[in-house]
């Protein structure tokens, strides 16, 4: 990762980055290559969040098994996002509803809140379409995959 | 305004690269600054000099290369995405033990940090994808 500039090389600018995940985890490369950018972005000390909508909600469904596909199961990496201080994963309620999913079908993705005695808290927040739209409008940088 | 450009789809398969090129060209003509054009996902295939489209069609790689020469554009191809898809410069080819490289003039290969940096520095990061 020698190409990465020091995080404060830009004079300590912190922008709101949201990664918008719209596609199912397998079948196309978008999900895993989105995750690669997310992990790199953690090195830049930015205000990073992820949104899962449309078929993107399948990316964080629990108990994924890709053995029949011959493709690596990268879903455990989402559970490590907390270690990179990426703690805001928004999931669109309507996208879950439309696919017969509930919050219980999603992986348990937690982070340790350093401002609250390192208490374990859930990173996933299920939000309605209207609230997600509002969150998007507050971002500086939206990357859609 | 200072723009960053992200291209996430391959040439000819998808309109994204054409639209990104037209946008970049128009923005430069209007006096805007392009901080960087970053190629990711299948977008890295825009950076192979081995594409040979029919003569009566546009040559997307040439378009980018010529625009880069004219305006000193920074065209960056993601190294991880490029390696998967066989887009290599001379040093990557050597490192991987391949007998050839194919990166086009005006393009360079670097990491995803360059994309995040473009998001931080540019006033607007424009995403051209599916």
Interface residues (C-beta under 8 A of the other chain):
Chain A: X1 X2 X3 X4 X5 X9 X10 X13 X15 X17 X29 X30 X33 X36 X37 X40 X41 X43 X44 X46 X140 X141 X142 X143 X144 X145
Chain B: X6 X8 X40 X41 X42 X79 X80 X81 X110 X111 X112 X113 X114 X115 X116 X117 X119 X120 X121 X125 X127 X129 X130
